[in-house]
Amino acid sequence: MDLSKLSDLNVAEFRHRKWRAIHKHLHDKPFIINPNQPRTNQWRDVLKHTLASFEEQDVTDWLLAQIHIAQNLEAGIRDMRPRKNGPCYDVFMEFVRDRKRKYHVTRKWLMEAEAQGSALVWSVPPQMGRKSDAA
């Protein structure tokens, strides 16, 4: 689907439905990852499981980052990227839930703006000043 031809609201609605469907699928079909294997292998198993069910670039990219972080940690390299401890399923579901929530909030905000006839323009708070005020 070419999202560039859709309005911002339509894009947000599409993405919210997509993430809701992914979340529902994973919730309805939970999986178990062996916690006794190295963390890198746990994340690889999550990636294999998701690719067998669906392909979503954001999910794949996030899982590949988790694999890379786990490899660095196993090699003794401190990694500054954020990571969470806990069962991979729970951490992964949190990621999916957060994406679903992000697009839900975006969709709601855009719907309210459209209902008010508001232009989507960023306003600068007075305490920050505007370029035109700097003279």
C-alpha positions in Angstrom: 0.0 0.0 0.0 1.3 3.4 -0.9 0.9 5.5 2.2 2.1 8.7 0.6 -1.3 9.2 -1.1 -3.2 8.9 2.1 -4.0 11.6 4.7 -2.1 11.6 8.0 -5.3 10.4 9.7 -5.7 7.5 7.2 -2.1 6.5 7.7 -2.4 6.6 11.5 -5.6 4.5 11.3 -3.9 2.0 9.0 -0.9 1.7 11.3 -3.1 1.4 14.4 -5.1 -1.4 12.8 -1.9 -3.2 11.7 -0.3 -3.1 15.2 -3.6 -4.1 16.8 -3.8 -7.1 14.5 -0.2 -8.0 15.2 -0.8 -7.7 19.0 -4.0 -9.8 18.8 -2.2 -12.5 16.8 0.7 -12.7 19.3 -1.7 -12.6 22.2 -3.9 -15.4 20.8 -0.9 -17.5 19.8 1.7 -17.1 22.6 5.0 -18.8 22.3 7.6 -20.0 24.8 11.3 -19.4 24.4 13.7 -21.6 26.4 15.2 -19.3 29.1 18.2 -21.6 29.6 19.8 -20.8 26.2 21.9 -17.7 25.6 19.9 -14.5 25.1 21.1 -14.2 21.5 19.5 -17.6 20.7 16.3 -16.6 22.5 15.9 -13.5 20.3 16.8 -15.6 17.2 14.0 -18.0 18.1 11.6 -15.0 18.5 12.6 -13.8 15.1 12.1 -17.2 13.6 8.7 -17.5 15.2 7.5 -14.1 14.0 8.8 -14.6 10.4 6.9 -17.9 10.3 3.7 -16.0 11.2 4.1 -12.6 9.5 6.6 -10.2 8.1 6.7 -6.6 9.4 9.8 -4.6 8.8 9.6 -2.7 12.1 9.4 -5.9 14.0 12.2 -7.5 12.1 14.5 -4.4 12.6 13.7 -4.3 16.3 14.4 -8.0 16.8 17.7 -7.8 14.8 18.7 -5.0 17.1 17.9 -7.1 20.2 20.0 -9.9 18.7 22.9 -7.5 18.1 22.6 -6.1 21.7 22.6 -9.6 23.1 25.7 -10.6 21.0 27.5 -7.5 22.3 26.6 -8.3 25.9 27.7 -11.9 25.6 31.0 -10.8 24.1 31.5 -8.4 27.1 30.9 -5.3 25.1 28.7 -2.8 26.9 25.9 -1.6 24.7 24.4 1.8 25.3 21.1 1.0 23.5 18.1 0.5 25.8 17.3 -3.0 26.6 15.0 -4.8 29.0 15.5 -7.9 31.0 12.8 -10.5 31.4 11.3 -13.2 29.3 11.6 -12.5 25.6 7.9 -12.9 25.0 7.0 -10.3 27.6 9.6 -7.8 26.3 8.5 -8.4 22.7 4.8 -8.0 23.6 5.7 -4.7 25.4 7.3 -3.4 22.2 4.3 -4.4 20.1 1.8 -2.9 22.6 3.8 0.3 22.7 3.6 0.6 18.9 -0.1 -0.1 19.0 -0.6 2.6 21.7 1.6 5.1 19.8 -0.6 4.9 16.7 -3.8 4.9 18.7 -2.8 8.1 20.4 -1.7 9.6 17.1 -5.0 8.6 15.5 -7.0 10.1 18.3 -5.0 13.4 18.2 -5.4 13.7 14.4 -9.2 12.9 14.7 -9.6 15.7 17.3 -7.6 18.1 15.3 -9.7 17.3 12.2 -13.0 17.7 14.1 -11.9 21.1 15.4 -10.8 22.2 11.9 -7.4 22.8 13.3 -4.4 23.1 11.0 -1.6 20.9 12.0 0.9 23.6 12.8 3.4 23.6 15.6 3.3 26.6 17.7 6.3 27.9 19.6 5.7 28.6 23.3 6.2 32.3 24.2 9.0 31.5 26.6 11.1 30.0 23.7 10.7 33.1 21.5 10.2 33.2 17.8 12.8 34.1 15.1 10.7 37.2 14.2 10.8 38.4 17.9 14.7 38.2 18.0 15.3 41.6 16.3 
